[in-house]
Structures are given as C-alpha cells and as structure tokens.
Amino acid sequence: MSKVEIYTWRFCPFCIRAKSLLNQKGVQYAEYAIDGNNDAREKMSIRAEGRTTVPQIFINDQGIGGCDELYELESNNQLDKLLT
C-alpha cells in the first residue's frame, strides 16, 4: 500500500470529505491536523509547492492537491493505481 498523508483542519468540510473517501477505500493515512498552527501551515505550503488550502494530500510524497483533485482521480479511475 502507498504512503498517504493529509494535512487538515478539524472542522473543514473538504477535509472531512477527503478523509471519508480514503476511509471508504480502506486507506491508512497519516493525518496532520494544523488548525491555527501557522508554522505547520507554512511547512505544508512549502511541501505543497505554495498551495495553502486544506486539505493537502500526498501519496508517496507526491502532492496531488486537495479534495477536488482526490475525487477527480477517483472519478477518472486513477486513484486506485496511485494507492497500490
């Protein structure tokens, strides 16, 4: 299984939706809750090539973007390929 990491805010609806899809697929992931932590958000932004919105999702250390990009990969039948 691939290494999956997700940066989130606790009550972010997009974060909840992204985690829901990962959970439905049985994916184990590391979650980094960065609520209100500006230092953590800055580190996430550097890693995410300047993106500052949450969630930011990484599969095998490759940034795939956020919730919309995750669902787009799923709808294009590409997510499972990245996860295996």
C-alpha positions in Angstrom: 0.0 0.0 0.0 1.1 3.5 -0.7 2.2 6.1 1.9 -0.7 8.6 2.2 -0.6 11.8 4.2 -3.2 14.5 4.6 -3.0 18.0 6.2 -6.3 19.0 7.7 -8.3 21.4 9.8 -10.7 19.6 12.2 -14.0 21.1 11.0 -13.1 21.7 7.3 -15.8 20.1 5.2 -13.4 19.4 2.4 -11.0 17.7 4.8 -13.9 15.6 6.1 -15.0 14.7 2.6 -11.5 13.7 1.5 -10.9 11.6 4.6 -14.3 9.9 4.0 -13.2 8.7 0.6 -9.9 7.5 1.9 -11.7 5.7 4.7 -14.3 4.1 2.3 -11.4 2.7 0.3 -9.7 1.3 3.4 -6.7 3.5 3.0 -4.5 4.0 6.1 -3.1 7.6 6.2 -1.2 9.9 8.4 -3.2 13.0 9.3 -1.6 16.2 10.3 -4.2 18.5 12.0 -2.8 22.0 11.6 -5.7 24.0 13.0 -4.4 27.5 13.8 -0.8 26.5 13.6 0.8 29.0 11.3 4.3 27.3 11.4 2.8 23.9 10.4 0.7 25.6 7.7 3.8 27.3 6.3 5.7 23.9 6.2 2.7 22.3 4.5 2.7 25.2 1.9 6.4 24.7 1.1 5.8 21.0 0.7 2.7 21.6 -1.4 4.6 24.0 -3.8 2.9 27.1 -2.5 -0.7 25.8 -2.0 -2.1 27.0 1.3 -5.6 25.5 1.3 -6.6 22.3 3.2 -6.7 19.5 2.8 -3.4 18.9 1.1 -2.9 15.3 0.2 0.3 13.5 -0.6 0.6 10.0 -2.0 4.2 8.5 -1.8 5.5 12.1 -1.1 3.9 13.4 -4.3 1.4 16.3 -3.7 -1.9 15.5 -5.5 -3.7 18.6 -4.3 -6.9 18.8 -2.3 -10.3 17.2 -2.0 -11.4 18.1 -5.6 -8.3 16.6 -7.1 -8.7 13.5 -4.9 -12.3 13.0 -6.2 -11.2 13.7 -9.7 -8.6 11.0 -9.5 -11.3 8.7 -8.2 -13.8 9.5 -11.0 -11.1 9.0 -13.6 -10.2 5.6 -12.2 -6.7 6.8 -11.4 -6.7 6.8 -7.6 -6.5 3.1 -7.1 -3.4 3.0 -9.3 -1.7 5.6 -7.1 -2.7 3.7 -3.9 -1.2 0.4 -4.9 
